[in-house]
Amino acid sequence: MKEMATREPAAPPPAPEPAQVPARPDDFNPWLDPSNAGETSFGALMFYRQGKWCIGEEEVPLGSQFIAYMPEARRGWIRFKDGKPVEPRLDYCRDCKPVPERDTLGDDNPDEWETDDDNRPVDPWNKRHYLPLEDVETGEVVTWAFWSDGGVKAYNKLCRTYAPVFKTSKLPIISLQTDSYYNKKHHRDTSIPVLKFVRWHDCGPAAQGTAEIIPPDASPPASPPKTYSPDRIMTGGPPKRDAEMDDSIPF
């Protein structure tokens, strides 16, 4: 009887290479340089426009205080289509992964881009930062979405405040403020967001993990917290031009 040839089992496919993260010393602190460190599901999106903080069409009063969930902050790229985000490429700022260059994302032919009201092509890829915040008074969780120079500078300043305690269970409580400077390019005052540090909030051992959002009970509490209707949850489409967005700082 003819022997059957022994067949070697097929080799398993190679495992995908992990993302390359630069080697770091033991005393590395990501919050001292978040520039080389994203769309989250933490409630409605909050924006800063023209000196005002808003969730949808509702203005958030200046001085409102929020707990900033720094370990949950993300940043990266979002691809938009028809004004809606369709493809996020985001990383946690705490991981300090380099943000990909725009030319590595594809969709680089302006002839294939959507156009604005003036028939000018609009790049579908936009940089985004997302910082989850919890209203100290109501417990409502929202996410600040920002992309301008002014927003990034305010966030970076908060990162430097947070840096000394990032290995602890403390999170900063901030007050929403606004400021302005004279914009020489546009010959007008330009508003910029301010996250004023108020005090520390101790979340306990779970603070450095993911911030868990616990769903409400089936029966509403006696004094239900403030909530936002779905029509106020904005997607944060491509940034508006300088004439409409006034928290950019030109360099």
C-alpha positions as CSV (number, residue, x, y, z in Angstrom):
1,M,0.0,0.0,0.0
2,K,1.4,3.4,-1.0
3,E,2.2,5.6,1.9
4,M,0.6,9.0,1.9
5,A,3.0,11.9,2.0
6,T,3.0,13.7,5.3
7,R,1.8,17.3,4.9
8,E,3.2,20.0,7.1
9,P,0.5,22.2,8.7
10,A,0.2,25.6,7.2
11,A,2.1,28.3,9.0
12,P,-0.2,30.8,10.8
13,P,-0.3,34.2,9.3
14,P,2.1,36.7,10.7
15,A,0.8,38.8,13.6
16,P,0.3,42.5,12.8
17,E,3.2,44.6,14.0
18,P,2.3,46.8,17.0
19,A,2.2,50.5,16.5
20,Q,5.6,52.0,16.9
21,V,5.9,54.1,20.0
22,P,9.2,55.8,20.8
23,A,11.1,54.4,23.7
24,R,10.6,56.4,26.9
25,P,12.6,56.8,30.1
26,D,11.1,55.7,33.4
27,D,10.4,59.3,34.3
28,F,8.5,60.0,31.0
29,N,5.5,62.3,31.5
30,P,3.2,62.5,28.5
31,W,1.4,65.6,29.8
32,L,4.4,67.8,29.6
33,D,4.5,67.4,25.8
34,P,1.1,66.3,24.5
35,S,1.9,67.7,21.0
36,N,3.4,64.3,20.0
37,A,1.1,62.3,22.0
38,G,-9.3,62.0,20.0
39,E,-14.3,61.3,18.4
40,T,-15.5,59.9,21.7
41,S,-18.8,58.6,22.9
42,F,-19.0,60.8,26.0
43,G,-22.3,62.5,25.6
44,A,-23.1,65.6,23.5
45,L,-20.3,67.6,21.9
46,M,-19.4,71.0,23.2
47,F,-17.8,73.7,21.1
48,Y,-16.2,77.1,21.6
49,R,-17.2,79.7,19.0
50,Q,-17.0,83.5,19.0
51,G,-16.3,83.8,22.7
52,K,-19.1,81.4,23.8
53,W,-19.2,77.8,24.9
54,C,-22.2,75.9,23.4
55,I,-23.8,72.5,23.3
56,G,-25.8,72.5,20.2
57,E,-27.7,75.8,20.2
58,E,-27.7,76.2,24.0
59,E,-25.0,78.4,25.5
60,V,-23.1,77.1,28.5
61,P,-22.7,79.9,31.1
62,L,-19.2,81.2,31.6
63,G,-17.8,80.0,34.9
64,S,-19.4,76.6,34.6
65,Q,-17.2,74.0,36.2
66,F,-16.3,70.6,34.8
67,I,-14.1,67.7,35.8
68,A,-11.7,67.1,32.9
69,Y,-11.1,63.4,32.2
70,M,-7.5,63.8,31.0
71,P,-6.7,60.1,30.6
72,E,-9.6,59.8,28.1
73,A,-8.5,62.7,25.8
74,R,-8.0,61.7,22.2
75,R,-6.7,63.3,19.1
76,G,-6.0,62.4,15.5
77,W,-7.9,62.6,12.2
78,I,-11.6,62.4,11.2
79,R,-12.8,61.9,7.7
80,F,-16.0,63.7,6.9
81,K,-18.6,63.0,4.2
82,D,-21.7,65.1,3.7
83,G,-20.7,67.0,6.9
84,K,-20.7,63.9,9.1
85,P,-17.8,61.9,10.5
86,V,-17.5,58.6,8.8
87,E,-13.9,57.4,9.6
88,P,-12.1,58.3,12.8
89,R,-8.4,57.6,13.2
90,L,-7.8,58.6,16.8
91,D,-5.4,57.7,19.6
92,Y,-5.4,58.5,23.3
93,C,-3.2,61.5,24.0
94,R,-1.7,59.6,26.9
95,D,-0.1,57.1,24.5
96,C,1.9,59.8,22.7
97,K,1.6,58.1,19.3
98,P,2.7,60.4,16.5
99,V,-0.2,61.7,14.5
100,P,0.0,60.5,10.9
101,E,0.9,62.9,8.2
102,R,-1.9,64.1,6.0
103,D,-0.4,62.5,2.9
104,T,-0.6,59.0,4.4
105,L,-4.4,59.1,4.7
106,G,-5.4,59.0,1.1
107,D,-8.2,61.0,-0.5
108,D,-5.6,63.4,-1.8
109,N,-7.1,64.4,-5.1
110,P,-8.9,67.8,-4.7
111,D,-10.9,67.0,-7.9
112,E,-12.7,64.3,-5.9
113,W,-13.4,66.3,-2.8
114,E,-16.8,67.8,-1.8
115,T,-17.1,71.5,-2.3
116,D,-18.3,74.3,-0.1
117,D,-20.9,77.0,-0.9
118,D,-18.3,78.8,-3.0
119,N,-17.6,75.7,-5.0
120,R,-14.1,75.3,-3.5
121,P,-12.9,71.8,-2.7
122,V,-12.9,70.9,1.0
123,D,-10.4,68.4,2.4
124,P,-12.4,65.5,3.8
125,W,-9.8,64.8,6.6
126,N,-9.7,67.1,9.6
127,K,-7.6,67.1,12.8
128,R,-9.6,66.8,15.9
129,H,-9.1,66.8,19.7
130,Y,-11.7,65.5,22.1
131,L,-11.7,66.0,25.9
132,P,-14.5,64.4,28.0
133,L,-15.9,66.7,30.7
134,E,-18.3,66.1,33.6
135,D,-20.5,69.0,34.8
136,V,-19.7,69.4,38.5
137,E,-23.2,70.6,39.3
138,T,-25.4,68.3,37.3
139,G,-23.1,65.3,36.6
140,E,-23.8,65.6,32.8
141,V,-20.9,64.2,30.7
142,V,-20.1,66.0,27.5
143,T,-17.1,66.1,25.2
144,W,-15.3,69.3,24.2
145,A,-14.4,69.0,20.5
146,F,-11.7,71.4,19.3
147,W,-9.2,71.9,16.5
148,S,-8.1,75.5,16.4
149,D,-4.7,76.9,17.6
150,G,-6.5,78.6,20.5
151,G,-8.2,75.4,21.6
152,V,-5.0,73.4,21.4
153,K,-3.1,76.0,23.4
154,A,-5.8,76.0,26.1
155,Y,-5.6,72.2,26.3
156,N,-1.8,72.1,26.3
157,K,-1.8,74.5,29.2
158,L,-4.2,72.2,31.1
159,C,-1.9,69.3,30.3
160,R,1.1,71.1,32.0
161,T,-1.1,71.7,35.1
162,Y,-2.0,68.0,35.1
163,A,1.5,66.7,34.5
164,P,2.7,66.7,38.1
165,V,-0.2,64.5,39.3
166,F,-0.9,62.2,36.2
167,K,0.2,59.1,38.1
168,T,-2.3,59.8,40.9
169,S,-6.1,59.6,41.1
170,K,-6.5,63.3,40.8
171,L,-8.3,65.0,37.9
172,P,-8.5,68.8,37.3
173,I,-11.7,70.7,37.8
174,I,-11.8,73.6,35.4
175,S,-13.9,76.7,34.9
176,L,-15.0,77.6,31.3
177,Q,-13.7,81.1,30.5
178,T,-12.9,83.2,27.5
179,D,-10.3,85.8,26.5
180,S,-9.2,87.7,23.4
181,Y,-6.3,89.2,21.7
182,Y,-5.9,91.6,18.8
183,N,-5.5,89.7,15.5
184,K,-3.2,91.6,13.3
185,K,-4.0,89.5,10.3
186,H,-7.7,90.1,10.4
187,H,-7.5,93.5,12.2
188,R,-9.9,92.7,14.9
189,D,-10.1,91.1,18.4
190,T,-10.1,87.4,18.3
191,S,-11.7,85.3,21.1
192,I,-9.8,82.3,22.5
193,P,-11.0,79.6,25.0
194,V,-9.7,79.5,28.5
195,L,-9.8,76.4,30.8
196,K,-9.2,78.0,34.2
197,F,-7.9,75.5,36.8
198,V,-10.1,75.6,40.0
199,R,-9.1,72.6,42.2
200,W,-8.3,68.9,42.1
201,H,-11.0,66.1,42.1
202,D,-9.9,62.8,43.6
203,C,-11.5,59.9,41.7
204,G,-9.9,57.1,43.6
205,P,-8.0,54.1,42.1
206,A,-10.1,53.9,38.9
207,A,-9.1,57.4,37.7
208,Q,-6.3,56.3,35.4
209,G,-8.4,53.6,33.7
210,T,-11.2,54.3,31.2
211,A,-13.9,56.6,32.5
212,E,-17.0,54.4,32.8
213,I,-20.3,56.0,32.1
214,I,-23.0,54.2,34.2
215,P,-26.4,54.2,32.5
216,P,-29.3,55.7,34.4
217,D,-31.6,53.5,36.5
218,A,-34.9,52.4,35.0
219,S,-36.8,54.6,37.4
220,P,-35.7,58.3,37.2
221,P,-34.2,59.8,40.3
222,A,-36.1,62.4,42.4
223,S,-34.0,65.2,40.9
224,P,-32.9,64.0,37.4
225,P,-29.7,65.5,36.1
226,K,-29.7,67.8,33.1
227,T,-29.7,65.9,29.8
228,Y,-29.4,67.0,26.2
229,S,-31.8,65.9,23.5
230,P,-30.4,64.0,20.4
231,D,-30.9,67.0,18.1
232,R,-28.4,68.9,20.2
233,I,-25.6,66.3,19.8
234,M,-23.6,67.8,17.0
235,T,-21.1,65.9,14.9
236,G,-18.6,68.7,14.6
237,G,-18.1,68.9,10.8
238,P,-15.2,70.4,9.0
239,P,-13.9,73.6,10.6
240,K,-15.4,76.9,9.4
241,R,-13.3,79.5,7.8
242,D,-11.5,82.3,9.7
243,A,-14.4,84.6,9.2
244,E,-16.7,82.3,11.2
245,M,-14.2,80.6,13.6
246,D,-12.4,83.2,15.7
247,D,-10.4,81.1,18.1
248,S,-7.5,80.5,15.8
249,I,-4.1,82.1,16.6
250,P,-2.1,82.8,13.4
251,F,1.7,82.3,13.4
